[in-house]
Structure formats: C-alpha cells, structure tokens
Amino acid sequence: MMELVILDASSIGNDLDYSGFSQFGHLTIYEETSPLTIIERVRNADVLILNKVRLTRTILSEAPKVRLICEAATGFDNIDLEYCKEKGIAVCNVVGYSTQSVAQLTVAMALSLISNLSTYRSYVASGEYTKSGKPNLLEPVYHEIAGKTWGILGYGNIGKQVARVAEALGCKVIVHKRKPVPDADCVSLEELCRRSDILSIHTPLNDETRNLLNRDRIAMLKRNCIVINVARGAVTDEGAIAEAILTETIGGLGVDVYSQEPFPAEHPFSKIKDFSNVLLTPHMAWGGYETRVRLLQEMVENARAFFAGEIRNRVDKL
C-alpha cells in the first residue's frame, strides 16, 4: 500500500480534515517533524506532504521510495528541487490560493498603521480615556488614506488584489514589476521608493529579489512612508528597515515574514517589536480558514492528478 506522510500538520492547521489523502493509501500525520526525527519519517514514504520542513539532498537521499512531494505553499525553496529532478521525484505546489487572505492582512496593516490604531486603542484600554474627562483624543495626528500613493513591489495575484483595494480606498497606485505591464502605472524601483506613502511587498524570493529593498533604497523612502512586507523576509534588509524605525526615517512598518522564522531574540526586529508604529505578525497572512481549506483541496487534486498520470502544478517541470 502507498505510504503518505504529512510532516508538519500543525503549520497547515489542526482544524482541517486531511482524510482526502487517504484515498491514495495509508496516511500518517505528524504535528511537527524535527531534524532528529525526519529521516525516520521519510524513509518509507511514497508521498511527502509538508509546509515548512526542509527537504535537503541529504534528507531526500534517505527516502528512496518517495515519488511525490506536495508543498502546502506557493514557494518551494525548502525543497532541493535539483535533487528531485535528478531522481525523477514529482514536486507540486499550490498557486493563487492565498490571494484574498494576504491582501486582506496587507490592507488591514496599512489602515491600522496610518490611523495609529494601536496608540488609540491603548489609550482607552489603559483607562487613560476614562480618567481624562475629555470626549476625544486626536494625537498622534493621523491622516486619510484617500489621495495617498500606494506603491506595490511585485504585481502577481496578491499585488493586483491589493491594488484593487487600494484604488477603491482612493489611493493612487504605482507598481514596480520586472517586466512592466500595460494595465498598471509601472515605475522603476527607485521611483517607487521615492514616491510611495505606503509601500507593500508582494514579490517571491529568488536570487534577483534577495535584499531587493536594501539600505540604499530604504534611504530613499519618504519620512512618513509605511512599509509592509508580506512576501519573504529576505527581500528586505531587515537590519536597515529596523534602523529606519529606530531613527524615525520612515513612518511605520508592518511585517508578517522573516528571514528566520520565528525570528530569534537577537534579530533586529526585537528592538522595535513593541513600537506603536510597528505591527509584527507570526507569518499568518496566508492562513485564513477558507484559504487553508482551499489549499488542502488543491493539494489533494495535485496528488490525484499525479496518480492519474497528469501534469498539475509540477514545479519540477519548470
């Protein structure tokens, strides 16, 4: 019987029903898999299902039976794709499943930061509002989002959805895309940095985008610019962006992704995590319930297609 192994169900969601995979064989579900247990768990597997676990050449060489790897994400940089190609191991990802969820968090971060909601909420929650005897508080000053320039770095499905919402809120949208498109106001990355009041990042991580928002480009940002990264941590210079907050050379920061997850105590963001103009979330933008149900359904369809001899979301064929 075919052996299917889910290596890190807790990172996909314990509230999901994984039984759809059982139609292909015997299914074993692990909440988490550590480097100490991974070899034992992959050794007899025909199908590996995972979200964050790293499958290196060394690990995969200990899994001689594996035929299919189902990645519970769009990005697949945690899998040694070259080894899979060498050994004829199929690798499937899922695209487009998290557009609504990630766009929703992006906009929520922008609205919260531009409205100083954290400060105003704390004022009421602390009891200061009640003690003040004043009917309202209007400091720190906040601004309307309508009329602001929203820069979008990366114009795939998520970037396009954010653009639609930003325009609906009255923003002027500008875009930086490696290959400009006629349906957007495309500008250079440097112009994007100089003009944006809000800059949100939606580009995948690869050799071209690593450290794309570097120290020099961060220095080009407006003093009141709000930066939001829901793409990959390493797309930005995390040290430089934290320094920009500390020196008040940008207005705010919202981040859901980090170069190391979770980020360690010595990470630059540890110094700014409690700032009122900083919103740091635990890589949850992709994970709305409906989003994860959609993801799981797509993964089951990827497996079904593979066993039917069909090509579906096969990144090893790229």
Secondary structure, DSSP 8 states (H G I E B T S, - for coil): --EEEES-GGGT-TTS--GGGGGGSEEEE-S---TTTHHHHHTT-SEEEESS--B-HHHHTT-TT--EEEESSS--TTB-HHHHHHHT-EEE---STTHHHHHHHHHHHHHHHHTTHHHHHHHHHTTHHHHH--S----S----STT-EEEEE--SHHHHHHHHHHHHTT-EEEEE-SS--TTS-B--HHHHHHH-SEEEE----STTTTT-B-HHHHTTS-TT-EEEE-S-GGGB-HHHHHHHHHTT-SSEEEE---SSSS--TTSGGGGTTT-TTEEE--S-TT--HHHHHHHHHHHHHHHHHHHTT---SBGGG-
